[in-house]
Amino acid sequence: MMRPRDLREALRGELTDEELRKIRAFDIVGDIAVVKLPDELLSKKEAIGRALMRVHRNVRTVLLQTSPVGGEFRTRGLEVVAGEPRTETVHKESGCTFKVDLARVYFSPRLAHERLRVASLVGEGEVVTNLFAGVGCYSIVVAKHSRARRVYSIDKNPVAFRYMCENIRVNKVGDRVVPLLGDASEVVESIAGEADRVLMPLPELARDFFGIALRALKRGGGVVHFYDYGAKPDPFGPSFEFVRRAAGERGYDVELLNKRVVRSYAPNCYHIVLDLSVTAA
């Protein structure tokens, strides 16, 4: 039997055209596909899962996302609807290998370009501090694709930290990536004043931790990659006004080096990043 060309062809006869249009975009992480479905399609979840596996032969498990990303560790509810009953997989990206458990840690394959972009900006000999490292994706991509001298990789989720340590070992970057378990607001105190560059890849917490990012920088300043949410008509302005004011209150000046939309988050709402040059006033 020939493999269907796409999901529409695979589900022909099982779903109507109107139902097919309601299937939202899905992610493939390693050999696992994660799909979101509206309530009216939940009765067809197994058929949709089987169809995904027919279209994407590398997929061994299909998970239905049953709750939004949330909670202290930014996890989500997942239900196996087709294939092998597991949530752990190995994902490859930019020449790196990441082992993840999608039910217990946060991971998005949609950030691959952004991770590589940041790595391309890191200069030789830099010290980089990653405040929200998860399983180590940004930290390891930076180590693999730059000449950074050291990357401090912080996360407070003990499960994510365990995977981070394994991923550091598998990718052979243990000579430069230093895994640190704990809340960034506390961990940074032991490495304050060392960083040339600080990554803040968790927009939900970026505003609360901006002062911590400044504390991590060297005394003269450095670069901060500040991730936030922005909405039309001005997705960047409110975020820059926040960092300008917050930095000024702490004796720093901020220059905007670059701004970009990382991805669409919701209608008229975007996941954005500001690349900031921070200097002591």
C-alpha positions as CSV (number, residue, x, y, z in Angstrom):
1,M,0.0,0.0,0.0
2,M,1.4,3.4,-1.0
3,R,2.2,5.9,1.7
4,P,-0.3,8.8,1.7
5,R,1.2,12.1,0.6
6,D,-0.3,14.2,3.4
7,L,-2.7,14.0,6.3
8,R,-5.7,15.0,4.1
9,E,-5.1,12.0,1.8
10,A,-4.5,9.7,4.8
11,L,-7.8,10.7,6.4
12,R,-9.9,10.7,3.3
13,G,-13.2,8.9,4.0
14,E,-12.7,9.2,7.8
15,L,-12.9,13.0,8.2
16,T,-14.9,15.5,6.3
17,D,-13.1,18.5,4.6
18,E,-14.4,20.7,7.3
19,E,-13.0,18.5,10.0
20,L,-9.7,18.3,8.3
21,R,-9.4,22.1,8.3
22,K,-9.8,22.0,12.1
23,I,-6.6,20.0,12.7
24,R,-4.1,22.4,14.1
25,A,-0.4,22.3,13.3
26,F,1.5,19.5,15.0
27,D,5.1,19.1,16.2
28,I,7.5,16.2,15.6
29,V,10.1,15.7,18.3
30,G,12.4,12.8,17.5
31,D,10.1,9.9,16.7
32,I,7.1,11.4,18.6
33,A,4.4,13.6,17.1
34,V,2.4,16.0,19.3
35,V,-1.0,17.2,18.1
36,K,-3.6,19.6,19.4
37,L,-7.2,18.9,18.5
38,P,-10.4,20.9,19.1
39,D,-13.1,19.2,21.2
40,E,-15.2,18.3,18.2
41,L,-12.4,16.1,16.9
42,L,-11.5,14.2,20.0
43,S,-13.7,11.3,19.0
44,K,-11.4,10.9,15.9
45,K,-8.1,11.2,17.9
46,E,-7.0,7.6,17.3
47,A,-7.8,7.8,13.6
48,I,-5.8,11.0,13.3
49,G,-2.9,9.5,15.2
50,R,-2.8,6.4,13.0
51,A,-2.9,8.7,9.9
52,L,0.0,10.8,11.2
53,M,2.1,7.6,11.5
54,R,1.2,6.5,8.0
55,V,2.3,9.9,6.6
56,H,5.4,10.2,8.7
57,R,7.1,6.8,8.8
58,N,9.7,7.9,11.3
59,V,7.0,8.6,13.9
60,R,6.5,5.8,16.4
61,T,4.2,7.5,18.9
62,V,1.5,10.2,18.6
63,L,0.6,12.2,21.7
64,L,-2.5,14.4,22.1
65,Q,-1.9,17.5,24.1
66,T,-4.7,17.6,26.7
67,S,-3.8,20.8,28.6
68,P,-1.8,24.0,27.9
69,V,1.8,24.4,28.9
70,G,1.8,25.6,32.5
71,G,2.9,25.1,36.1
72,E,6.2,25.7,37.8
73,F,8.1,23.5,35.3
74,R,6.2,24.5,32.1
75,T,4.9,21.0,31.4
76,R,1.7,19.9,29.7
77,G,-0.8,17.1,29.7
78,L,-0.3,14.4,27.1
79,E,-2.2,11.3,26.1
80,V,-0.9,8.5,23.8
81,V,-3.4,8.1,20.9
82,A,-1.3,5.9,18.6
83,G,1.8,3.9,18.6
84,E,4.2,3.0,21.4
85,P,3.0,4.1,24.9
86,R,5.9,6.5,25.9
87,T,6.7,10.2,26.1
88,E,10.5,10.0,26.0
89,T,12.4,10.4,22.7
90,V,15.7,11.5,21.2
91,H,15.6,14.6,19.0
92,K,18.4,15.8,16.7
93,E,18.9,19.4,15.8
94,S,21.8,21.5,14.4
95,G,24.2,18.6,14.8
96,C,23.2,18.1,18.4
97,T,21.3,15.3,20.1
98,F,18.7,15.9,22.9
99,K,17.0,13.3,25.0
100,V,13.7,14.6,26.4
101,D,10.6,13.4,28.2
102,L,7.8,15.5,26.8
103,A,5.5,14.9,29.7
104,R,8.1,16.0,32.3
105,V,10.1,18.8,30.7
106,Y,9.5,21.8,28.4
107,F,10.8,21.4,24.8
108,S,9.9,23.0,21.5
109,P,11.4,22.0,18.2
110,R,10.1,25.3,16.8
111,L,12.9,27.2,18.5
112,A,15.7,25.4,16.5
113,H,16.4,28.4,14.3
114,E,16.5,30.8,17.2
115,R,18.9,28.6,19.1
116,L,21.3,28.5,16.2
117,R,20.9,32.2,15.6
118,V,22.0,33.0,19.1
119,A,24.9,30.6,18.9
120,S,26.1,32.4,15.7
121,L,26.3,35.7,17.7
122,V,28.6,34.3,20.5
123,G,32.1,35.6,20.3
124,E,35.3,33.7,20.9
125,G,36.1,33.3,24.6
126,E,32.8,34.5,25.9
127,V,31.2,33.4,29.1
128,V,27.4,32.7,28.6
129,T,24.8,32.3,31.3
130,N,21.6,30.6,30.4
131,L,19.0,31.3,33.1
132,F,16.3,28.9,32.0
133,A,18.2,26.0,30.3
134,G,15.7,23.1,30.4
135,V,17.3,20.0,29.0
136,G,20.2,22.1,27.7
137,C,19.2,22.9,24.2
138,Y,20.4,26.6,23.9
139,S,23.5,25.8,26.0
140,I,24.6,22.8,24.0
141,V,23.9,24.5,20.6
142,V,26.0,27.5,21.7
143,A,28.8,25.2,22.8
144,K,28.7,23.2,19.6
145,H,28.5,26.2,17.2
146,S,30.6,28.9,18.9
147,R,34.0,29.3,20.6
148,A,32.4,30.2,23.9
149,R,34.8,29.6,26.8
150,R,32.1,28.6,29.3
151,V,28.3,28.2,29.3
152,Y,26.5,28.2,32.7
153,S,23.3,26.2,32.2
154,I,20.7,26.7,34.9
155,D,17.4,25.0,35.6
156,K,15.4,24.3,38.7
157,N,13.4,21.3,37.3
158,P,15.3,18.2,38.6
159,V,14.1,16.0,35.7
160,A,15.2,18.6,33.1
161,F,18.5,18.9,35.0
162,R,19.0,15.1,34.8
163,Y,18.4,15.1,31.0
164,M,20.6,18.2,30.7
165,C,23.5,16.4,32.3
166,E,23.0,13.4,30.0
167,N,22.7,15.6,26.9
168,I,25.9,17.5,27.8
169,R,27.7,14.1,28.1
170,V,26.3,12.7,24.8
171,N,27.2,15.9,22.9
172,K,30.7,16.0,24.4
173,V,30.5,19.6,25.6
174,G,31.2,18.9,29.3
175,D,34.5,20.8,29.0
176,R,32.5,24.1,28.5
177,V,28.9,23.6,29.6
178,V,28.4,23.8,33.4
179,P,25.0,22.4,34.5
180,L,23.6,24.1,37.6
181,L,20.5,22.9,39.5
182,G,18.3,25.5,41.2
183,D,16.3,28.7,40.9
184,A,18.3,31.2,38.7
185,S,17.6,34.0,41.3
186,E,19.7,32.0,43.8
187,V,22.2,30.2,41.6
188,V,23.4,33.4,39.9
189,E,24.7,34.7,43.2
190,S,27.6,32.1,42.9
191,I,28.5,33.2,39.4
192,A,27.5,36.9,39.4
193,G,29.6,39.2,37.4
194,E,31.1,36.6,35.0
195,A,28.9,36.6,31.9
196,D,29.5,38.4,28.7
197,R,26.1,37.2,27.5
198,V,22.9,36.2,29.2
199,L,20.1,34.1,27.7
200,M,16.5,34.4,29.0
201,P,14.6,31.9,26.8
202,L,11.5,31.7,29.0
203,P,9.2,34.7,28.1
204,E,6.8,33.9,31.0
205,L,9.6,34.8,33.5
206,A,11.8,37.2,31.6
207,R,10.4,40.4,33.3
208,D,10.7,38.9,36.8
209,F,14.3,37.9,36.2
210,F,15.7,40.8,34.2
211,G,17.4,42.1,37.3
212,I,19.0,38.7,37.8
213,A,20.2,38.8,34.2
214,L,21.9,42.1,34.9
215,R,23.5,40.7,38.1
216,A,24.9,37.8,36.0
217,L,26.7,40.2,33.6
218,K,30.2,41.4,34.0
219,R,30.6,44.8,35.8
220,G,30.9,46.7,32.6
221,G,27.8,45.0,31.0
222,G,27.3,42.7,28.1
223,V,24.6,41.3,25.9
224,V,21.2,40.1,27.1
225,H,18.8,38.1,24.9
226,F,15.4,39.1,26.4
227,Y,12.4,36.9,25.3
228,D,8.9,38.3,25.9
229,Y,5.4,38.3,24.5
230,G,4.3,41.2,22.3
231,A,1.0,42.1,20.6
232,K,0.0,44.1,17.5
233,P,0.2,46.9,16.6
234,D,3.5,47.3,18.5
235,P,4.9,43.9,19.5
236,F,8.3,45.3,20.6
237,G,7.8,48.7,22.0
238,P,6.4,47.8,25.5
239,S,9.1,45.2,26.0
240,F,11.9,47.6,25.2
241,E,10.3,50.3,27.4
242,F,10.3,47.8,30.2
243,V,13.9,46.8,29.9
244,R,15.1,50.4,29.4
245,R,13.3,51.5,32.6
246,A,14.3,48.4,34.6
247,A,18.0,48.8,33.5
248,G,18.0,52.5,34.3
249,E,16.8,51.9,37.8
250,R,19.8,49.6,38.3
251,G,22.4,52.0,36.8
252,Y,22.6,50.6,33.3
253,D,22.0,51.9,29.8
254,V,20.4,49.7,27.1
255,E,20.8,49.7,23.4
256,L,18.7,47.6,21.1
257,L,20.9,45.6,18.8
258,N,18.1,43.6,17.1
259,K,14.5,42.6,17.5
260,R,12.6,39.8,15.9
261,V,9.5,37.7,16.1
262,V,10.5,34.2,17.1
263,R,7.1,32.6,16.4
264,S,3.4,33.3,16.5
265,Y,1.9,32.5,19.9
266,A,-1.8,33.4,19.5
267,P,-3.8,35.6,17.2
268,N,-2.1,39.0,17.0
269,C,0.3,37.9,19.8
270,Y,3.9,36.9,19.3
271,H,6.9,35.3,21.1
272,I,9.6,37.9,20.5
273,V,13.3,38.5,21.4
274,L,15.2,41.7,22.0
275,D,19.0,41.5,21.6
276,L,20.2,44.1,24.1
277,S,23.6,45.7,24.6
278,V,23.8,46.6,28.3
279,T,26.4,49.0,29.7
280,A,27.0,50.6,33.1
281,A,25.7,54.1,33.1
